Amino acid sequence: MADDHETLIFLHVPKAGGNSFLDFLVPNFQDESRFDVSAGLRYVERLEELAALPKEELRKLGFIYGHLPFGVHESLPQMFHYITVLRDPIDRILSHYYFVKEQRKHPLHEAVVSQKMSVADYVQSGLSGELNNGMVRLICGRPESDSLRGHAPCQPDDLQQATENLKTHFSIIGLLEEMHATQQLVARRMGWAEKEPVRRNQTKARKSISSLRKRDREAIISNNDLDLQLYAWARERFRHQCQAEGIVLAADSESSEPSGFAPLRICKRFLFPARR
């Protein structure tokens, strides 16, 4: 393949609707052109395997995806684009908590249940970096703190770096709360068929944000202040991208009925120039 072959990299933020989004993305790529970093839940090993692939094998990859940190593109000899889906940080942490309580095979399940942890207890436990600015950690791409290769505290400039990475290397930053619009946006930029989104891995026993106790809410906010700022910035950018494509957001629609699809616009390129 020529070096102008482009690779799509999906940075899957935990508990941000990534599995549902993959149902939309994966069918658009041949099996041999995909590389799943999350396969076997061996994230670090899979990242190392990816980096060790010969250049001729890397050039064949059209789609790299999974729980991965920003920076995997550094191994690629070809052009690339990132996409991701973010989620309201308070809602993401709440979902994380109830998911762990519900899944007996989850590594953190026993600690949470046996110690009868509240949401605040869980967030403040230090059990996982995903509970402390987990989106910024992955997107800033600092190995010491990305929750996969390291769990060091976030640094003051991690938010700035994460925002800069989103601006420079991410063609689309979707929102779980606007999954229909997110898929429409990707489809129109990529020239793919638009589909109704289907939610997977939904936690059944979780409570709503409105039911959160003050202590729990404050614990989430204090431990995810950088994620809250990143999400606010990404939400505005998403809104502008959808407006440019004539996509109506669920938050702006007074009707529960889905809006009509505009004709697909076939594009070989994303919003930003491809990066090497």
Residue frames relative to the residue before (quaternion, step in Angstrom):
aa qw qx qy qz dx dy dz
M 1.0000 0.0000 0.0000 0.0000 0.00 0.00 0.00
A 0.5026 -0.6393 0.4872 0.3184 3.53 -1.13 0.60
D 0.6239 -0.5830 0.3780 0.3578 3.55 -1.19 0.50
D 0.6120 0.5540 -0.3730 0.4236 3.61 1.20 -0.19
H 0.3836 0.6915 -0.5009 0.3519 3.59 1.28 0.27
E 0.2355 -0.8029 0.5373 0.1060 3.58 -0.80 1.03
T 0.2184 -0.7680 0.5925 0.1065 3.54 -1.04 0.85
L 0.2758 -0.7372 0.5957 0.1600 3.55 -0.99 0.91
I 0.1156 -0.7883 0.6035 0.0321 3.59 -0.83 1.03
F 0.1343 -0.7908 0.5944 0.0573 3.56 -0.64 1.12
L 0.1887 -0.7680 0.6071 0.0778 3.56 -0.56 1.22
H 0.1772 -0.8271 0.5322 0.0344 3.53 -0.23 1.40
V 0.2093 -0.7727 0.5910 0.0994 3.58 -0.38 1.24
P 0.4918 -0.6738 0.4561 0.3100 3.63 -0.77 0.96
K 0.8511 0.0826 -0.1160 0.5054 3.56 -1.05 0.93
A 0.5601 0.5646 -0.4190 0.4381 3.56 0.95 0.94
G 0.6802 -0.5342 0.2860 0.4126 3.57 1.07 0.73
G 0.3307 0.8006 -0.4593 0.1968 3.58 1.22 0.27
N 0.6466 0.5220 -0.3354 0.4437 3.60 0.98 -0.74
S 0.6358 0.5048 -0.3249 0.4851 3.56 1.04 -0.73
F 0.6545 0.5148 -0.3028 0.4636 3.57 0.99 -0.85
L 0.6252 0.5442 -0.3374 0.4463 3.60 1.06 -0.70
D 0.5805 0.5739 -0.3759 0.4386 3.59 1.10 -0.59
F 0.6657 0.4798 -0.2724 0.5024 3.54 1.22 -0.58
L 0.7203 0.4748 -0.2484 0.4404 3.59 0.94 -0.91
V 0.6815 0.5683 -0.3094 0.3420 3.56 0.70 -1.16
P 0.6717 0.5192 -0.3396 0.4049 3.67 0.79 -0.83
N 0.6271 0.5588 -0.3376 0.4249 3.59 1.20 -0.29
F 0.7210 0.3733 -0.2288 0.5371 3.58 1.30 0.04
Q 0.5100 -0.6321 0.4922 0.3131 3.56 -1.09 0.76
D 0.6485 -0.5504 0.3622 0.3811 3.58 -1.13 0.68
E 0.7161 0.4769 -0.2613 0.4376 3.56 0.85 -0.99
S 0.6719 0.4919 -0.3025 0.4637 3.60 1.22 -0.26
R 0.6304 0.5468 -0.3236 0.4459 3.59 1.32 0.03
F 0.0581 -0.7639 0.6412 0.0451 3.55 -1.20 0.65
D 0.1681 -0.8052 0.5669 0.0437 3.54 -0.57 1.27
V 0.3119 -0.7733 0.5270 0.1643 3.57 -0.42 1.22
S 0.6812 0.5060 -0.2825 0.4474 3.59 1.14 -0.62
A 0.4100 0.7368 -0.4661 0.2678 3.60 1.24 -0.15
G 0.8410 0.1105 -0.1124 0.5175 3.55 -0.77 1.07
L 0.4189 -0.7270 0.4385 0.3221 3.57 1.33 0.11
R 0.4734 0.6416 -0.4492 0.4030 3.58 1.17 0.67
Y 0.0872 -0.8785 0.4661 0.0577 3.53 0.76 1.10
V 0.7056 0.4567 -0.2794 0.4642 3.59 0.72 -1.02
E 0.6536 0.5114 -0.3136 0.4614 3.58 0.95 -0.87
R 0.6655 0.4989 -0.3058 0.4633 3.57 0.97 -0.84
L 0.6138 0.5303 -0.3473 0.4705 3.59 1.06 -0.67
E 0.6563 0.5002 -0.3017 0.4775 3.56 1.03 -0.80
E 0.6276 0.5311 -0.3268 0.4660 3.58 1.05 -0.76
L 0.6417 0.5265 -0.3159 0.4596 3.55 0.99 -0.85
A 0.6839 0.4952 -0.2838 0.4544 3.57 0.86 -0.97
A 0.7001 0.4846 -0.2659 0.4520 3.58 1.13 -0.65
L 0.4697 0.6857 -0.4467 0.3311 3.61 1.23 -0.15
P 0.5263 -0.6136 0.4759 0.3465 3.62 -1.07 0.68
K 0.6450 -0.5534 0.3572 0.3875 3.57 -1.12 0.60
E 0.6470 0.5261 -0.3396 0.4351 3.59 0.99 -0.75
E 0.6481 0.4861 -0.3187 0.4921 3.60 1.15 -0.56
L 0.6256 0.5344 -0.3372 0.4574 3.59 1.02 -0.74
R 0.6471 0.5390 -0.3233 0.4315 3.59 0.99 -0.78
K 0.6360 0.5375 -0.3259 0.4477 3.58 1.18 -0.46
L 0.5909 0.6024 -0.3646 0.3939 3.58 1.22 -0.38
G 0.1552 -0.7986 0.5777 0.0669 3.54 -0.75 1.09
F 0.7998 0.1418 -0.0381 0.5820 3.55 1.23 -0.51
I 0.0209 -0.7626 0.6458 -0.0302 3.56 -0.75 1.16
Y 0.0979 0.8285 -0.5378 0.1218 3.61 -0.70 1.00
G 0.4803 0.6628 -0.5017 0.2798 3.53 -1.33 0.26
H 0.6596 -0.4290 0.3921 0.4765 3.54 -1.32 -0.21
L 0.2479 0.7729 -0.5291 0.2475 3.54 -0.03 1.30
P 0.4407 -0.6925 0.4990 0.2778 3.58 -1.12 0.56
F 0.5999 -0.5082 0.4544 0.4187 3.54 -1.25 0.30
G 0.6501 0.5207 -0.3827 0.3997 3.56 -1.00 0.85
V 0.5011 0.6656 -0.4375 0.3384 3.61 1.19 -0.24
H 0.5572 0.6287 -0.3797 0.3875 3.59 1.20 -0.42
E 0.5440 0.6589 -0.3922 0.3408 3.57 1.17 -0.49
S 0.6436 0.5073 -0.3216 0.4744 3.59 1.23 -0.36
L 0.6284 0.5944 -0.3305 0.3777 3.59 1.16 -0.50
P 0.3377 -0.7329 0.5498 0.2156 3.59 -0.97 0.81
Q 0.6876 0.4688 -0.2660 0.4865 3.60 1.25 -0.34
M 0.6547 -0.4887 0.4000 0.4154 3.55 -1.35 0.08
F 0.1077 -0.8087 0.5783 -0.0015 3.54 -1.17 0.59
H 0.0914 -0.7471 0.6512 0.0971 3.53 -1.39 0.22
Y 0.2773 -0.7311 0.5979 0.1766 3.55 -1.12 0.70
I 0.0019 0.7269 -0.6822 -0.0783 3.50 -1.37 0.40
T 0.0027 -0.7893 0.6138 0.0166 3.56 -1.22 0.40
V 0.2632 -0.7117 0.6177 0.2064 3.54 -1.35 0.13
L 0.1641 -0.7864 0.5912 0.0719 3.56 -0.81 1.04
R 0.2088 -0.7701 0.5930 0.1079 3.55 -1.29 0.33
D 0.6281 -0.5015 0.4241 0.4173 3.55 -1.17 0.59
P 0.4706 -0.7329 0.4074 0.2747 3.62 -0.51 1.15
I 0.6356 0.5152 -0.3461 0.4591 3.60 0.99 -0.71
D 0.6733 0.4874 -0.2854 0.4770 3.56 0.92 -0.90
R 0.6350 0.5418 -0.3312 0.4400 3.60 1.02 -0.77
I 0.6802 0.4777 -0.2918 0.4733 3.58 0.90 -0.90
L 0.6292 0.5305 -0.3332 0.4601 3.57 1.00 -0.78
S 0.6493 0.5046 -0.3022 0.4821 3.57 1.01 -0.85
H 0.6133 0.5589 -0.3311 0.4493 3.57 1.04 -0.83
Y 0.6644 0.5270 -0.2913 0.4428 3.57 0.87 -0.99
Y 0.7372 0.4155 -0.2459 0.4726 3.57 0.74 -1.03
F 0.5777 0.5658 -0.3754 0.4530 3.59 1.15 -0.51
V 0.6656 0.4945 -0.2970 0.4736 3.59 0.92 -0.92
K 0.6507 0.5108 -0.3192 0.4624 3.61 0.97 -0.79
E 0.6974 0.4927 -0.2612 0.4503 3.57 1.05 -0.79
Q 0.7372 0.4137 -0.2152 0.4890 3.58 1.04 -0.81
R 0.3042 -0.8013 0.4891 0.1621 3.58 -0.21 1.27
K 0.6801 0.4872 -0.2916 0.4637 3.60 1.13 -0.54
H 0.4751 0.6637 -0.4555 0.3553 3.60 1.23 -0.09
P 0.5709 -0.6395 0.3956 0.3295 3.62 -0.91 0.88
L 0.7283 0.4273 -0.2399 0.4790 3.59 1.11 -0.61
H 0.4277 0.7451 -0.4415 0.2589 3.58 1.28 -0.23
E 0.6867 0.5072 -0.2998 0.4259 3.59 0.73 -1.03
A 0.6592 0.5114 -0.3145 0.4527 3.59 0.94 -0.88
V 0.6762 0.5011 -0.2951 0.4522 3.57 0.90 -0.92
V 0.7143 0.4547 -0.2572 0.4656 3.58 0.86 -0.96
S 0.6954 0.4915 -0.2922 0.4353 3.59 0.80 -0.98
Q 0.7310 0.3916 -0.2245 0.5117 3.57 1.11 -0.69
K 0.3560 -0.7730 0.4592 0.2548 3.55 1.37 0.11
M 0.1157 0.8427 -0.5124 0.1178 3.55 0.94 0.98
S 0.3431 -0.6724 0.6145 0.2292 3.52 -1.12 0.76
V 0.7006 -0.4139 0.3342 0.4755 3.59 -1.26 0.00
A 0.6611 0.5049 -0.3070 0.4623 3.58 0.91 -0.91
D 0.6289 0.5328 -0.3319 0.4587 3.59 0.97 -0.84
Y 0.6668 0.5217 -0.2902 0.4461 3.54 0.92 -0.99
V 0.6797 0.4951 -0.2916 0.4560 3.57 0.84 -0.99
Q 0.7471 0.4097 -0.2099 0.4795 3.57 0.98 -0.85
S 0.4890 0.7150 -0.4002 0.2992 3.59 1.29 -0.11
G 0.3566 -0.7364 0.4991 0.2855 3.57 1.11 -0.62
L 0.3660 0.7610 -0.4694 0.2582 3.59 1.24 0.26
S 0.8129 0.0218 0.0235 0.5816 3.58 1.09 -0.66
G 0.4882 -0.6570 0.4959 0.2899 3.55 -1.04 0.79
E 0.5298 0.6403 -0.4033 0.3829 3.58 1.23 -0.38
L 0.6669 0.5107 -0.2898 0.4588 3.58 1.20 -0.49
N 0.7229 0.3598 -0.2047 0.5532 3.56 1.29 -0.19
N 0.7987 -0.2597 0.1225 0.5288 3.57 -0.07 1.33
G 0.0829 0.8641 -0.4906 0.0755 3.55 0.99 0.92
M 0.6450 0.5142 -0.3357 0.4549 3.61 1.04 -0.66
V 0.6504 0.5027 -0.3110 0.4771 3.58 0.94 -0.87
R 0.6180 0.5692 -0.3443 0.4190 3.58 0.97 -0.83
L 0.7101 0.4495 -0.2660 0.4722 3.58 0.82 -0.98
I 0.7409 0.4595 -0.2402 0.4269 3.56 0.84 -0.99
C 0.6260 0.5201 -0.3642 0.4528 3.61 1.10 -0.47
G 0.3603 -0.8039 0.4261 0.2058 3.57 1.25 -0.36
R 0.4426 0.6756 -0.4792 0.3435 3.59 1.10 0.53
P 0.4362 -0.7498 0.4264 0.2564 3.63 -0.38 1.21
E 0.6290 0.5717 -0.3415 0.4012 3.59 1.03 -0.71
S 0.8285 0.2382 -0.0798 0.5005 3.57 1.10 -0.60
D 0.4587 0.7390 -0.4226 0.2546 3.63 1.20 0.15
S 0.5061 -0.6807 0.3866 0.3620 3.61 1.35 0.12
L 0.6559 0.4388 -0.3206 0.5239 3.57 1.28 0.03
R 0.7965 0.2369 -0.1087 0.5455 3.56 0.82 -1.05
G 0.8092 0.0149 0.0073 0.5873 3.58 1.19 -0.41
H 0.2657 -0.7843 0.5491 0.1127 3.57 -1.21 0.55
A 0.2558 0.7817 -0.5267 0.2144 3.58 1.11 0.61
P 0.6206 -0.5494 0.3937 0.3975 3.62 -1.14 0.49
C 0.5698 -0.5723 0.4597 0.3695 3.56 -1.20 0.54
Q 0.3565 -0.7150 0.5652 0.2054 3.53 -1.21 0.65
P 0.6676 -0.5289 0.3375 0.4009 3.63 -1.15 0.51
D 0.7481 0.4025 -0.2340 0.4728 3.59 1.01 -0.72
D 0.3979 0.7307 -0.4771 0.2831 3.63 1.23 0.14
L 0.6274 0.5297 -0.3391 0.4591 3.59 1.02 -0.74
Q 0.6569 0.5067 -0.3100 0.4644 3.57 0.91 -0.89
Q 0.6704 0.4931 -0.3027 0.4645 3.59 0.96 -0.85
A 0.6389 0.5226 -0.3254 0.4613 3.56 1.00 -0.82
T 0.6563 0.5063 -0.3087 0.4665 3.58 0.95 -0.87
E 0.6509 0.5100 -0.3128 0.4674 3.57 0.98 -0.83
N 0.6357 0.5194 -0.3337 0.4634 3.60 1.00 -0.75
L 0.6425 0.5153 -0.3210 0.4675 3.58 1.00 -0.81
K 0.6579 0.5195 -0.3057 0.4515 3.57 0.93 -0.89
T 0.7737 0.4269 -0.1843 0.4302 3.53 0.84 -1.06
H 0.8393 0.2573 -0.0770 0.4727 3.57 0.87 -0.94
F 0.6794 0.4754 -0.2955 0.4745 3.62 1.20 -0.28
S 0.3149 -0.7733 0.5234 0.1702 3.55 -0.57 1.15
I 0.7914 0.0511 -0.0151 0.6090 3.57 1.09 -0.71
I 0.0809 -0.7515 0.6540 0.0314 3.54 -1.02 0.92
G 0.1380 -0.8322 0.5348 0.0494 3.55 -0.18 1.27
L 0.3247 -0.7202 0.5780 0.2047 3.54 -1.36 0.13
L 0.5092 -0.6401 0.4778 0.3205 3.57 -0.94 0.85
E 0.6553 0.5321 -0.3089 0.4382 3.58 0.98 -0.86
E 0.7499 0.2603 -0.1556 0.5880 3.57 1.28 -0.36
M 0.0817 0.8538 -0.5108 0.0587 3.58 0.91 0.92
H 0.6134 0.5396 -0.3585 0.4518 3.58 1.03 -0.70
A 0.6864 0.4663 -0.2772 0.4843 3.57 0.87 -0.94
T 0.6051 0.5590 -0.3499 0.4461 3.59 1.07 -0.70
Q 0.6930 0.4636 -0.2799 0.4759 3.57 0.87 -0.92
Q 0.6046 0.5387 -0.3543 0.4678 3.57 1.08 -0.66
L 0.6604 0.5199 -0.3077 0.4460 3.56 0.91 -0.93
V 0.6650 0.4882 -0.3029 0.4771 3.58 0.91 -0.89
A 0.6524 0.5323 -0.3199 0.4344 3.58 0.89 -0.92
R 0.7000 0.4720 -0.2784 0.4580 3.58 0.88 -0.90
R 0.6542 0.4938 -0.3155 0.4781 3.57 1.07 -0.65
M 0.7527 0.3989 -0.1996 0.4842 3.58 1.06 -0.80
G 0.4362 -0.6941 0.4695 0.3278 3.58 1.19 -0.38
W 0.4397 0.6876 -0.4568 0.3539 3.58 1.15 0.63
A 0.5966 -0.5394 0.4436 0.3954 3.56 -1.30 0.25
E 0.3805 -0.7126 0.5433 0.2287 3.57 -1.04 0.77
K 0.0729 -0.8024 0.5923 -0.0049 3.55 -0.97 0.93
E 0.5235 -0.5861 0.5016 0.3618 3.51 -1.27 0.39
P 0.4144 -0.7248 0.4842 0.2616 3.63 -0.75 0.95
V 0.1716 -0.7509 0.6302 0.0976 3.54 -1.20 0.68
R 0.3384 -0.7604 0.5213 0.1883 3.58 -0.74 1.07
R 0.0867 -0.7754 0.6243 0.0379 3.55 -1.01 0.94
N 0.8250 0.2552 -0.1861 0.4687 3.57 -1.32 0.32
Q 0.2767 0.7552 -0.5430 0.2413 3.56 0.95 0.83
T 0.4053 -0.7081 0.5268 0.2386 3.56 -0.94 0.92
K 0.3817 -0.7830 0.4517 0.1930 3.54 -0.59 1.17
A 0.7908 0.3798 -0.1738 0.4475 3.57 0.86 -0.96
R 0.4283 0.7338 -0.4506 0.2740 3.61 1.19 0.18
K 0.4001 -0.6905 0.5500 0.2463 3.53 -1.24 0.52
S 0.5732 -0.6022 0.4340 0.3471 3.54 -1.26 0.31
I 0.6530 -0.5015 0.3903 0.4120 3.56 -1.31 0.34
S 0.6502 0.5516 -0.3205 0.4126 3.56 0.97 -0.85
S 0.6722 0.4996 -0.2956 0.4595 3.58 1.20 -0.48
L 0.4406 0.7188 -0.4450 0.3020 3.60 1.27 -0.11
R 0.4276 -0.6604 0.5510 0.2781 3.54 -1.06 0.76
K 0.6579 -0.5319 0.3576 0.3955 3.56 -1.17 0.57
R 0.6535 0.5234 -0.3187 0.4443 3.59 0.91 -0.89
D 0.6619 0.5075 -0.3050 0.4597 3.58 0.95 -0.87
R 0.6588 0.5111 -0.3049 0.4602 3.58 0.92 -0.93
E 0.6749 0.4988 -0.2976 0.4552 3.56 0.89 -0.93
A 0.6267 0.5339 -0.3349 0.4583 3.59 1.06 -0.72
I 0.6523 0.5050 -0.3152 0.4691 3.57 0.95 -0.85
I 0.6771 0.5039 -0.2962 0.4471 3.58 0.85 -0.97
S 0.6939 0.4855 -0.2918 0.4446 3.59 0.84 -0.93
N 0.7207 0.4196 -0.2443 0.4948 3.58 1.14 -0.58
N 0.7612 0.3113 -0.1770 0.5407 3.57 1.27 -0.10
D 0.2038 0.8203 -0.5109 0.1563 3.57 1.10 0.67
L 0.6538 0.5017 -0.3205 0.4671 3.61 1.02 -0.72
D 0.6364 0.5219 -0.3234 0.4669 3.57 1.02 -0.78
L 0.6296 0.5360 -0.3364 0.4507 3.59 1.01 -0.76
Q 0.6647 0.4868 -0.3010 0.4802 3.59 1.00 -0.79
L 0.6460 0.5177 -0.3183 0.4619 3.58 1.00 -0.84
Y 0.6587 0.5155 -0.3055 0.4550 3.57 0.95 -0.89
A 0.6374 0.5281 -0.3321 0.4523 3.59 0.95 -0.82
W 0.6531 0.5005 -0.3120 0.4750 3.59 0.98 -0.83
A 0.6791 0.5006 -0.2917 0.4506 3.58 0.89 -0.98
R 0.6200 0.5593 -0.3412 0.4317 3.59 1.03 -0.74
E 0.6622 0.4929 -0.3076 0.4732 3.58 1.00 -0.79
R 0.6495 0.5046 -0.3277 0.4648 3.57 0.95 -0.79
F 0.6330 0.5338 -0.3288 0.4543 3.58 0.99 -0.83
R 0.6354 0.5384 -0.3250 0.4481 3.55 0.96 -0.86
H 0.6710 0.4940 -0.2969 0.4665 3.59 0.92 -0.89
Q 0.6462 0.5165 -0.3266 0.4572 3.60 0.97 -0.78
C 0.6666 0.4932 -0.3050 0.4683 3.57 0.97 -0.83
Q 0.6167 0.5401 -0.3418 0.4595 3.59 1.02 -0.75
A 0.6501 0.5269 -0.3138 0.4487 3.57 1.00 -0.83
E 0.7259 0.4011 -0.2273 0.5105 3.60 1.16 -0.59
G 0.4822 -0.6809 0.4302 0.3445 3.59 1.25 -0.03
I 0.4238 0.6993 -0.4629 0.3421 3.58 1.16 0.59
V 0.3079 -0.7596 0.5499 0.1604 3.56 -0.79 1.07
L 0.3348 -0.7498 0.5382 0.1899 3.57 -0.78 1.02
A 0.5866 -0.5837 0.4299 0.3612 3.55 -1.12 0.68
A 0.6452 0.5395 -0.3175 0.4380 3.58 1.05 -0.77
D 0.7210 0.4257 -0.2380 0.4922 3.59 1.19 -0.51
S 0.6268 0.5541 -0.3290 0.4380 3.56 1.26 -0.22
E 0.3529 -0.7418 0.5346 0.1986 3.57 -0.89 0.91
S 0.6847 0.4605 -0.2700 0.4962 3.54 1.26 -0.36
S 0.4316 -0.6884 0.5170 0.2694 3.55 -1.10 0.67
E 0.5385 0.6193 -0.4015 0.4066 3.55 1.28 -0.20
P 0.5101 -0.6430 0.4618 0.3363 3.64 -0.99 0.74
S 0.4733 -0.6658 0.4949 0.2962 3.55 -1.07 0.74
G 0.5889 -0.5854 0.4223 0.3635 3.54 -1.20 0.50
F 0.4665 -0.6763 0.4924 0.2874 3.56 -1.10 0.69
A 0.3680 -0.6747 0.5895 0.2488 3.53 -1.09 0.76
P 0.6374 -0.5243 0.3770 0.4203 3.62 -1.15 0.44
L 0.5313 -0.6243 0.4668 0.3319 3.54 -1.09 0.71
R 0.1978 -0.7462 0.6233 0.1249 3.50 -1.15 0.74
I 0.2998 -0.7847 0.5163 0.1667 3.56 -0.39 1.21
C 0.0356 0.7942 -0.6015 0.0791 3.55 -0.76 1.12
K 0.3048 -0.7308 0.5802 0.1907 3.56 -1.01 0.79
R 0.7455 0.3413 -0.1928 0.5390 3.55 1.18 -0.51
F 0.4698 -0.6394 0.5243 0.3090 3.53 -1.29 0.36
L 0.7616 -0.3555 0.2694 0.4701 3.52 -1.28 -0.24
F 0.7777 0.2888 -0.1441 0.5394 3.58 0.97 -0.87
P 0.6075 -0.5294 0.4239 0.4136 3.60 -1.20 0.38
A 0.5412 -0.6180 0.4540 0.3450 3.56 -1.06 0.71
R 0.3132 -0.7504 0.5594 0.1607 3.54 -1.15 0.71
R 0.2793 -0.7293 0.5974 0.1823 3.52 -1.24 0.54
